[in-house]
Amino acid sequence: MRLTTQPCCIASRRRSIFLSAFAALALCADARAAIAQDSTLTMAGTASAADTARSSARKCDRGSTCWIPWVLGAQINVIYQNLRPFDAAYSGANSLLSTGDAKTSEAYGVYFGGRVVAGLQAYLDVEAILGDGVSNVNGLGGLTNGDVLRQGATLVPRTAYVARAFLRYTIPLASADSDRLDPAMDQAAMTVPKRRIEIMAGKFALNDMFDLNGYAGSTRLQFENLALWENTAWDFAADTRGYTNGVVLSWFEPRWILRVASAQMPTFANGDIFDGRVRDARGDEAELTLMLGDHGTIVRLLAYDNHGRMGNYAEALTVAQKTGTTPDIVADDQPGRVKYGFGVNVEQPLADSGATGLFARLGWDDGKTESFVFTEVDQHVSLGVQVAGTRWARHDDRFGFAFFAHGLSDVHREYLAAGGLGFLLGDGKINYGSECGMETYYRVQLGRWVQLSPDVQYIWNPGYNRDRGPATIVGFRFNARY
């Protein structure tokens, strides 16, 4: 059903979501108080992780009747961005708008969850994304706003939807130590053995568990550009909104974490319908997280292997040459095609109890098959810093500054140079150059729940094209969460 665009209906829907989200904020206070009381009772007299597990089992001996789905949190995120006019020798169907643009996006979310029985938790997240990104979210590998929906391939309804709905089961391993997990989005308050195995199944986002980084991991609190909160060469399985269905297995040890996952791929690039033929349409991930030395260094090593109904750039170019037409990667889609890649992710605390630190990412994919899910990047490098405001008497404020560089495989460049379109890129032709950019933000903490963040981005060779740009994007972000 096509979404109506009558102003009164949109305004009413936004007010309804806005009020619902803040109602959830009020509920959270009672829910968290109950969680805290429950945690206190559970921890009383606890001598080990095993004692805690036995206590939890006794409290949940009535099976599912003891499950209460707490409201774990709620948030509202509003991002305004202004793309300033810039020089461009020419433009195509998917070019970044050289005439400039200004857009506002709105994200609302309420997050539920809790313990069902001993060892088993259930979580449910409801979100809504309204508004738009600059240039119809086209023309860049490093999209400037990670909150907006990429509408290039499909028009998804702008209504509330279930973002996540999954179960997590914890298997304790012999361990003398335990970890205290504080309540957060998709995490109920509890104590778990430091050595454990977790099995997660349902609907979720793969980047909730993989390629995490404490200094560059949230478009709602840190950097807004995709290139600075994710390895953009990791074309992770997801629908248009960024979610998928699958299974994740995690093995926790004091000095390392090993995760593997398999999840559904969409039927077409940037699509919102999943392919049910899992044998030929899935994304497989593996990541090893290493905690090194005594200075808080964390290194994550990622590998992925996507199977899906993807096009092959070389074959699309061959067909175009034989027929005298413009190459069309979508017309070359075939089931069972493969894209694979790797990533390295580092975070290094420097000061302020870890609130100040450095981060870096490297990413690469084979670049032979169609960019299908996340964005159009085959090589990724990023480096940046987060600084806590402790040094100027603003303990909870944060300053961030980072650079990134993106590249395309040779055959991907040739495809765009011949006039081909991707799901985000297509200037009609291309004078290839690495797409490079920088971003800086300052996040001001107001009270317990509100953050305000001015933000500036500067991008050289937008869409990998030396004949266009550079582009400047000035933005402002409002975030309220509990």
PyMOL commands that set and color helices and strands:
alter all, ss='L'
color gray80, all
select helices_A, chain A and resi 7-43+49-59+63-66+134-137+206-208+226-228+313-323+330-332+352-354+389-392+410-417+462-464
alter helices_A, ss='H'
color red, helices_A
select strands_A, chain A and resi 70-83+101-117+120-131+161-172+178-181+190-193+196-204+244-253+256-264+282-292+297-310+334-351+356-365+379-388+398-407+435-446+450-460+471-481
alter strands_A, ss='S'
color yellow, strands_A
deselect
rebuild
show_as cartoon
